[in-house]
């Protein structure tokens, strides 16, 4: 998934969480349930970012290994 798509998802998840928090401020009876739901949307946003950066780190590591291997092959030639 592209960085733009990931950031759009994160923005949406956080906007939904914000709406839950705002609603909780006006509905004291359901406050804790709404805040729990907001927390769940925040967790979803964080996990989306973590997954994206984990794949970026893996891709970067693979590129570094490939570059190092290519350099060693050139140096040996």
C-alpha positions as CSV (number, residue, x, y, z in Angstrom):
1,X,0.0,0.0,0.0
2,X,1.3,3.4,-0.8
3,X,2.3,6.0,1.8
4,X,-0.5,8.3,0.6
5,X,-3.2,5.5,1.1
6,X,-1.8,4.6,4.6
7,X,-1.8,8.3,5.7
8,X,-5.4,8.7,4.4
9,X,-6.5,5.6,6.4
10,X,-4.8,6.9,9.5
11,X,-6.4,10.3,9.0
12,X,-9.8,8.7,8.7
13,X,-9.3,6.4,11.7
14,X,-8.2,9.4,13.9
15,X,-11.2,11.5,12.6
16,X,-13.6,8.7,13.7
17,X,-11.9,8.4,17.1
18,X,-12.2,12.2,17.5
19,X,-16.0,11.9,16.7
20,X,-16.4,9.2,19.4
21,X,-14.6,11.4,21.9
22,X,-16.7,14.4,21.0
23,X,-19.9,12.4,21.3
24,X,-18.7,11.0,24.7
25,X,-18.5,14.6,26.0
26,X,-22.2,15.1,25.3
27,X,-23.5,11.6,26.4
28,X,-22.3,11.0,30.0
29,X,-24.3,7.7,30.2
30,X,-22.4,6.2,27.3
31,X,-19.2,8.0,27.9
32,X,-16.9,5.0,28.7
33,X,-18.2,2.9,25.9
34,X,-17.7,5.7,23.4
35,X,-14.2,6.4,24.8
36,X,-13.4,2.7,24.5
37,X,-14.4,2.8,20.8
38,X,-12.3,5.9,20.3
39,X,-9.3,4.1,21.8
40,X,-9.9,1.1,19.4
41,X,-9.9,3.4,16.4
42,X,-6.6,5.0,17.7
43,X,-5.1,1.6,18.0
44,X,-6.1,0.8,14.5
45,X,-4.4,4.0,13.2
46,X,-1.2,3.1,15.1
47,X,-1.2,-0.5,13.9
48,X,-1.6,0.8,10.3
49,X,1.4,3.0,10.7
50,X,3.5,0.3,12.4
51,X,2.7,-2.2,9.6
52,X,3.6,0.4,6.9
53,X,6.9,1.3,8.5
54,X,7.8,-2.3,9.2
55,X,7.4,-3.0,5.5
56,X,9.4,0.1,4.7
57,X,12.2,-1.1,7.0
58,X,12.2,-4.6,5.4
59,X,12.3,-3.1,1.9
60,X,15.2,-0.7,3.0
61,X,17.1,-3.6,4.5
62,X,16.7,-5.7,1.4
63,X,17.9,-2.8,-0.8
64,X,20.9,-2.3,1.5
65,X,21.8,-6.0,1.3
66,X,21.4,-5.9,-2.5
67,X,23.6,-2.8,-2.8
68,X,26.2,-4.3,-0.5
69,X,26.3,-7.5,-2.5
70,X,26.5,-5.6,-5.8
71,X,29.3,-3.5,-4.5
72,X,31.2,-6.6,-3.3
73,X,30.7,-8.3,-6.7
74,X,32.1,-5.2,-8.4
75,X,35.0,-5.0,-6.1
76,X,35.9,-8.6,-6.7
77,X,35.8,-8.2,-10.5
